[in-house]
Amino acid sequence: MARLAFSSTPPLTSARSLRRHFSVFAAADPQKPSETPRLHHTSLEVIGGGSDRFLPPLKDSLSKPYDAFPLIGFNRHVETIYAAFYRSVPFVKLRRECLRTKDDGAVALDWVAGDDGELSPESPILILLPGLTGGSQDSYVRHMLLRARSKKWRCVVFNSRGCGDSPVTTPQFYSASFLGDISEVIAHVGARFPSANLYAAGWSLGGNILVNYLGQESHNCTLSAAVSLCNPFDLVIADEDFHKGFNNVYDKALSRSLRRIFSKHSLLFEDIGGGFNIPMAANAETVRDFDEGLTRVSFGFKTVDEYYSKSSSSKVIKHVRTPLLCIQAANDPIAPERGIPRDDIKANPNCMLIVTPRGGHLGWVAGEGAPNGAPWTDPVVMEFLQHVESCETIIGERLLEDVHQIQV
């Protein structure tokens, strides 16, 4: 979208284009403080080249200590399992839209019902990407929907192929690095609401896909900002830990979910031939088995290890030019802390990382909503997004005024 060479810049026809155009130059501003004053509690690790821009608006939330809920937050596995089974699932009425993709596949977009009648076309839009096998039915997704909606944001959940009962119309699901569907979803949402700023938040594998998208699109990304939560980042490291100790419980649970999705659509894969091992995928005891039998072949990788290595978002975060907040838990059993690309985040002026001492995976049973309410992360996510939106809106209004004066 935005280019650094004026001669190659296309005409600016929308407020979103104007804002994104300005933001590229704003991010490249050499006037940057050498150090960020401490605005966060010592229990939190906060780093990143964009900390000087993004930390001050979050100082109220981050100035308090991270206090994990007693008896639940003391152990990463207890917290992960408790959040998965006992966190409340708020009722949110959703309206489903099935989007046909260019390769004749399909994904399901779940919009919050009633938004079109209650919100203006300029209301900011938050696109949510759940984790592996996750969808709009998950508790952490529902809580974020409610919080964003309470701030007058339009929300939509992007259910990947087969997830959240999304239809599967071709013999292909999704992968950690397949960006065709997310690209089409963002383009579709943007075309439907051309006057609104677009944002996205992704959890776990959804976070990895989102960061891969941001890195690939770089300066051309049409999102105004994004949030990545409990992102495994380095899938090779994540795979190593997945087979250790208690983590085998998660591996078996996720492989069961993958088998369940596959079984609903197994007829599509009959007589598919090639390098596929359909019996291995259909009977996978581990996520790696499923990826070996199906995923890596579908997307052209020679081995599972090649798939994990080339699909790791840690490799592309240095190319991200969109404001990005990453939130991780130091004790996450599925997204290991040692996989976080700290050096690249520190060097990137568009990124900020928050690491909580506890939280497990998709847990964060702490804060006002604990133990059964919203995760600790939700208010932080919305404060970050609202800050960017307020800056984008002011920039857009000023630029539109300038364009009007030029035209006059």
FENBEL-V358043 format. One record per residue. N is the residue number from 1. NEAR is the number of other ideal C-beta (glycine too) atoms within 12 Angstrom. Layout:
n=N near=NEAR
n=N near=NEAR
This chain:
n=1 near=33
n=2 near=30
n=3 near=18
n=4 near=17
n=5 near=10
n=6 near=11
n=7 near=7
n=8 near=11
n=9 near=19
n=10 near=15
n=11 near=11
n=12 near=24
n=13 near=15
n=14 near=27
n=15 near=31
n=16 near=39
n=17 near=31
n=18 near=33
n=19 near=40
n=20 near=37
n=21 near=33
n=22 near=30
n=23 near=35
n=24 near=29
n=25 near=21
n=26 near=27
n=27 near=35
n=28 near=17
n=29 near=16
n=30 near=10
n=31 near=11
n=32 near=17
n=33 near=16
n=34 near=10
n=35 near=10
n=36 near=24
n=37 near=14
n=38 near=17
n=39 near=24
n=40 near=32
n=41 near=21
n=42 near=14
n=43 near=22
n=44 near=36
n=45 near=28
n=46 near=39
n=47 near=30
n=48 near=39
n=49 near=32
n=50 near=40
n=51 near=39
n=52 near=24
n=53 near=31
n=54 near=43
n=55 near=34
n=56 near=25
n=57 near=29
n=58 near=36
n=59 near=23
n=60 near=16
n=61 near=35
n=62 near=35
n=63 near=20
n=64 near=22
n=65 near=18
n=66 near=35
n=67 near=24
n=68 near=33
n=69 near=31
n=70 near=15
n=71 near=13
n=72 near=29
n=73 near=32
n=74 near=20
n=75 near=22
n=76 near=37
n=77 near=26
n=78 near=28
n=79 near=39
n=80 near=38
n=81 near=24
n=82 near=32
n=83 near=43
n=84 near=29
n=85 near=20
n=86 near=20
n=87 near=33
n=88 near=23
n=89 near=22
n=90 near=27
n=91 near=14
n=92 near=31
n=93 near=18
n=94 near=30
n=95 near=21
n=96 near=25
n=97 near=26
n=98 near=23
n=99 near=34
n=100 near=21
n=101 near=31
n=102 near=16
n=103 near=19
n=104 near=16
n=105 near=30
n=106 near=32
n=107 near=45
n=108 near=34
n=109 near=38
n=110 near=35
n=111 near=36
n=112 near=38
n=113 near=22
n=114 near=15
n=115 near=30
n=116 near=18
n=117 near=13
n=118 near=14
n=119 near=25
n=120 near=16
n=121 near=20
n=122 near=24
n=123 near=28
n=124 near=42
n=125 near=46
n=126 near=49
n=127 near=52
n=128 near=52
n=129 near=51
n=130 near=41
n=131 near=42
n=132 near=44
n=133 near=34
n=134 near=39
n=135 near=34
n=136 near=41
n=137 near=25
n=138 near=36
n=139 near=36
n=140 near=48
n=141 near=44
n=142 near=34
n=143 near=38
n=144 near=46
n=145 near=39
n=146 near=30
n=147 near=34
n=148 near=39
n=149 near=31
n=150 near=20
n=151 near=26
n=152 near=22
n=153 near=37
n=154 near=38
n=155 near=44
n=156 near=46
n=157 near=45
n=158 near=46
n=159 near=42
n=160 near=45
n=161 near=42
n=162 near=38
n=163 near=39
n=164 near=33
n=165 near=25
n=166 near=37
n=167 near=28
n=168 near=31
n=169 near=22
n=170 near=24
n=171 near=27
n=172 near=31
n=173 near=41
n=174 near=43
n=175 near=34
n=176 near=47
n=177 near=35
n=178 near=33
n=179 near=31
n=180 near=29
n=181 near=39
n=182 near=45
n=183 near=31
n=184 near=26
n=185 near=46
n=186 near=41
n=187 near=27
n=188 near=28
n=189 near=35
n=190 near=29
n=191 near=18
n=192 near=23
n=193 near=31
n=194 near=20
n=195 near=26
n=196 near=36
n=197 near=44
n=198 near=43
n=199 near=46
n=200 near=49
n=201 near=50
n=202 near=47
n=203 near=49
n=204 near=45
n=205 near=47
n=206 near=48
n=207 near=50
n=208 near=45
n=209 near=47
n=210 near=50
n=211 near=56
n=212 near=40
n=213 near=42
n=214 near=45
n=215 near=36
n=216 near=28
n=217 near=28
n=218 near=28
n=219 near=27
n=220 near=26
n=221 near=40
n=222 near=40
n=223 near=48
n=224 near=47
n=225 near=47
n=226 near=48
n=227 near=48
n=228 near=51
n=229 near=50
n=230 near=49
n=231 near=52
n=232 near=48
n=233 near=44
n=234 near=33
n=235 near=44
n=236 near=27
n=237 near=26
n=238 near=43
n=239 near=32
n=240 near=20
n=241 near=28
n=242 near=36
n=243 near=23
n=244 near=17
n=245 near=13
n=246 near=22
n=247 near=28
n=248 near=21
n=249 near=22
n=250 near=36
n=251 near=31
n=252 near=22
n=253 near=26
n=254 near=33
n=255 near=33
n=256 near=22
n=257 near=29
n=258 near=38
n=259 near=30
n=260 near=20
n=261 near=36
n=262 near=36
n=263 near=21
n=264 near=21
n=265 near=31
n=266 near=23
n=267 near=15
n=268 near=27
n=269 near=30
n=270 near=13
n=271 near=11
n=272 near=22
n=273 near=11
n=274 near=15
n=275 near=20
n=276 near=27
n=277 near=24
n=278 near=30
n=279 near=19
n=280 near=27
n=281 near=35
n=282 near=26
n=283 near=21
n=284 near=31
n=285 near=22
n=286 near=28
n=287 near=42
n=288 near=32
n=289 near=31
n=290 near=40
n=291 near=41
n=292 near=32
n=293 near=32
n=294 near=42
n=295 near=41
n=296 near=36
n=297 near=30
n=298 near=34
n=299 near=26
n=300 near=18
n=301 near=25
n=302 near=14
n=303 near=19
n=304 near=32
n=305 near=20
n=306 near=21
n=307 near=30
n=308 near=36
n=309 near=23
n=310 near=26
n=311 near=38
n=312 near=35
n=313 near=46
n=314 near=40
n=315 near=26
n=316 near=35
n=317 near=44
n=318 near=25
n=319 near=27
n=320 near=42
n=321 near=37
n=322 near=44
n=323 near=42
n=324 near=53
n=325 near=49
n=326 near=53
n=327 near=49
n=328 near=48
n=329 near=43
n=330 near=29
n=331 near=31
n=332 near=42
n=333 near=36
n=334 near=48
n=335 near=48
n=336 near=31
n=337 near=31
n=338 near=21
n=339 near=32
n=340 near=38
n=341 near=36
n=342 near=27
n=343 near=16
n=344 near=30
n=345 near=37
n=346 near=24
n=347 near=19
n=348 near=34
n=349 near=32
n=350 near=44
n=351 near=47
n=352 near=45
n=353 near=42
n=354 near=44
n=355 near=36
n=356 near=42
n=357 near=28
n=358 near=38
n=359 near=46
n=360 near=42
n=361 near=48
n=362 near=46
n=363 near=48
n=364 near=50
n=365 near=45
n=366 near=38
n=367 near=29
n=368 near=18
n=369 near=26
n=370 near=31
n=371 near=28
n=372 near=20
n=373 near=27
n=374 near=35
n=375 near=49
n=376 near=43
n=377 near=44
n=378 near=40
n=379 near=31
n=380 near=42
n=381 near=43
n=382 near=36
n=383 near=30
n=384 near=44
n=385 near=41
n=386 near=32
n=387 near=33
n=388 near=41
n=389 near=35
n=390 near=21
n=391 near=28
n=392 near=35
n=393 near=26
n=394 near=21
n=395 near=29
n=396 near=31
n=397 near=19
n=398 near=19
n=399 near=27
n=400 near=26
n=401 near=16
n=402 near=17
n=403 near=21
n=404 near=13
n=405 near=10
n=406 near=10
n=407 near=9
n=408 near=7
